[in-house]
């Protein structure tokens, strides 16, 4: 008798649970976290920007640098594919590329690099101090790596994408290598 009652109770719980929230994100849902709130940088046109400037749009925020040999251009190309997958809703997404290399990624460099992927994408930069504050607030790992025997350097860094909803609330963390179709599907849920 107990087994029968337990089985019936489990059936009721499963059916109640399956009727709940249907939003199943492929990315990691980080809604309600208390980091990633501050962004005070300058865009590639010279305009000061904060996250509040983009309320009303979903924001995809990626940290990288223009001299990156693989992860950054791949992620930017993936975000270009996300825009295509969104079709007529693509204008509801704002892609922001925050440089981790303010020494080399000047306004002119970002103005050439970022819109080359999509004219709607915005590159952001700041002083070393402003960049460091942003990196800290978003819990991004970034470390300059000197190349022995060469005059240049690389930057080891976190490679995920933060997604904010239209109200400016951080919602998702997308791991590097996620398929553009999956990212677009998650963004459509947020839209």
Secondary structure in CASP SS format (residue, H / E / C, confidence):
PFRMAT SS
TARGET T0000
AUTHOR 0000-0000-0000
METHOD secondary structure of the structure
MODEL  1
X C 1.00
X H 1.00
X H 1.00
X H 1.00
X H 1.00
X H 1.00
X H 1.00
X H 1.00
X H 1.00
X H 1.00
X H 1.00
X H 1.00
X H 1.00
X H 1.00
X H 1.00
X H 1.00
X H 1.00
X H 1.00
X C 1.00
X C 1.00
X C 1.00
X C 1.00
X C 1.00
X C 1.00
X C 1.00
X C 1.00
X C 1.00
X E 1.00
X E 1.00
X C 1.00
X C 1.00
X C 1.00
X C 1.00
X C 1.00
X C 1.00
X C 1.00
X C 1.00
X C 1.00
X C 1.00
X C 1.00
X E 1.00
X E 1.00
X E 1.00
X C 1.00
X C 1.00
X C 1.00
X C 1.00
X E 1.00
X E 1.00
X C 1.00
X H 1.00
X H 1.00
X H 1.00
X H 1.00
X C 1.00
X C 1.00
X C 1.00
X E 1.00
X E 1.00
X E 1.00
X E 1.00
X E 1.00
X E 1.00
X E 1.00
X C 1.00
X C 1.00
X C 1.00
X C 1.00
X C 1.00
X C 1.00
X H 1.00
X H 1.00
X H 1.00
X H 1.00
X H 1.00
X H 1.00
X H 1.00
X H 1.00
X H 1.00
X H 1.00
X H 1.00
X H 1.00
X H 1.00
X H 1.00
X H 1.00
X H 1.00
X H 1.00
X H 1.00
X H 1.00
X H 1.00
X H 1.00
X H 1.00
X E 1.00
X E 1.00
X E 1.00
X E 1.00
X E 1.00
X E 1.00
X E 1.00
X C 1.00
X C 1.00
X C 1.00
X C 1.00
X C 1.00
X C 1.00
X C 1.00
X H 1.00
X H 1.00
X H 1.00
X H 1.00
X H 1.00
X H 1.00
X H 1.00
X H 1.00
X H 1.00
X H 1.00
X C 1.00
X C 1.00
X C 1.00
X C 1.00
X C 1.00
X E 1.00
X E 1.00
X E 1.00
X E 1.00
X C 1.00
X C 1.00
X H 1.00
X H 1.00
X H 1.00
X H 1.00
X H 1.00
X H 1.00
X H 1.00
X H 1.00
X H 1.00
X H 1.00
X C 1.00
X C 1.00
X C 1.00
X C 1.00
X E 1.00
X E 1.00
X E 1.00
X E 1.00
X E 1.00
X C 1.00
X C 1.00
X C 1.00
X C 1.00
X C 1.00
X C 1.00
X E 1.00
X E 1.00
X E 1.00
X E 1.00
X E 1.00
X C 1.00
X C 1.00
X C 1.00
X E 1.00
X E 1.00
X E 1.00
X E 1.00
X C 1.00
X C 1.00
X C 1.00
X C 1.00
X C 1.00
X E 1.00
X E 1.00
X E 1.00
X E 1.00
X E 1.00
X C 1.00
X C 1.00
X C 1.00
X C 1.00
X C 1.00
X H 1.00
X H 1.00
X H 1.00
X H 1.00
X H 1.00
X H 1.00
X H 1.00
X H 1.00
X H 1.00
X H 1.00
X H 1.00
X C 1.00
END
